[in-house]
Amino acid sequence: MSTATYIPIATLCTSYKVETSFFQDLNEYGLIEITTIEKSPCIHQNHIKNLESIVRLHKDLHINFEGIDTVLNLLEKIQELQEDLAAAKNRLRIFED
């Protein structure tokens, strides 16, 4: 397991100006996955975009974890629907040509 792809929670706390307990609570609620590397809790770099959205929702809009979970699920559903719509449009183009 390469440690270069993981970012320590301590670094994220400094960057986002939040407490370590915030990330622990997110992990307990199932919104993020914390991996321990060399006794240091870390988050995989592929999850940073999602984490930034969570932090913005919580800090800027004062949304609780239940609300964040709902918002993220709705955004995921919207993304799926947009992909389905694009696929349907592509299939319709076959009949238009």
C-alpha positions in Angstrom: 0.0 0.0 0.0 1.5 3.3 -1.1 1.4 6.1 1.5 1.8 8.7 -1.3 -1.9 8.3 -2.2 -3.1 9.0 1.3 -3.4 12.3 3.1 -3.1 12.5 6.9 -6.1 13.7 8.8 -3.9 16.2 10.7 -3.0 17.8 7.4 -6.6 18.0 6.4 -7.6 19.5 9.8 -5.1 22.3 9.2 -6.2 22.9 5.6 -10.0 22.9 6.3 -9.7 24.4 9.8 -11.7 21.7 11.5 -11.1 19.4 14.4 -10.0 15.8 14.1 -13.4 14.8 15.7 -15.1 16.2 12.6 -13.4 13.5 10.4 -14.0 10.8 13.0 -17.7 11.7 13.1 -17.9 11.7 9.3 -16.3 8.2 9.3 -18.7 6.9 12.0 -21.6 8.2 10.0 -20.3 6.5 6.8 -19.6 9.6 4.8 -15.9 9.0 4.5 -13.5 6.1 5.0 -10.5 6.6 7.2 -7.5 4.3 6.7 -4.7 4.1 9.3 -1.2 4.1 7.9 1.7 3.9 10.3 -0.6 4.8 13.3 -1.8 7.9 11.5 -5.4 8.2 10.3 -5.5 9.1 6.6 -7.9 9.6 3.7 -7.3 8.4 0.2 -6.6 11.3 -2.3 -9.4 10.0 -4.6 -11.9 11.0 -1.9 -10.7 14.6 -1.5 -13.2 16.1 -3.9 -16.1 14.5 -2.1 -14.6 15.5 1.3 -14.3 19.2 0.1 -18.0 19.1 -0.8 -18.8 17.7 2.6 -16.8 20.4 4.4 -18.4 23.2 2.4 -21.9 21.9 3.0 -21.2 21.6 6.7 -19.3 24.8 7.3 -20.8 27.2 4.8 -24.4 26.0 4.8 -24.5 24.6 8.3 -25.9 21.3 7.1 -25.8 18.3 9.6 -24.5 14.9 8.7 -27.9 13.5 7.9 -28.5 16.4 5.5 -25.1 16.0 3.9 -25.8 12.3 3.3 -29.1 13.2 1.7 -27.6 15.9 -0.5 -24.8 13.6 -1.6 -27.3 10.9 -2.5 -29.4 13.3 -4.5 -26.4 14.6 -6.4 -25.4 11.0 -7.2 -28.9 10.3 -8.4 -28.8 13.5 -10.6 -25.5 12.4 -12.1 -27.0 8.9 -12.9 -30.0 10.5 -14.5 -27.9 12.9 -16.6 -25.9 9.9 -17.8 -29.1 8.0 -18.7 -30.4 11.1 -20.5 -27.2 11.4 -22.5 -27.3 7.7 -23.5 -31.0 8.1 -24.6 -30.1 11.1 -26.7 -27.3 9.2 -28.3 -29.7 6.3 -29.2 -32.2 8.8 -30.6 -29.6 10.3 -32.9 -29.4 6.9 -34.7 -33.0 7.3 -35.7 -32.7 10.9 -36.7 -29.9 10.3 -39.2 
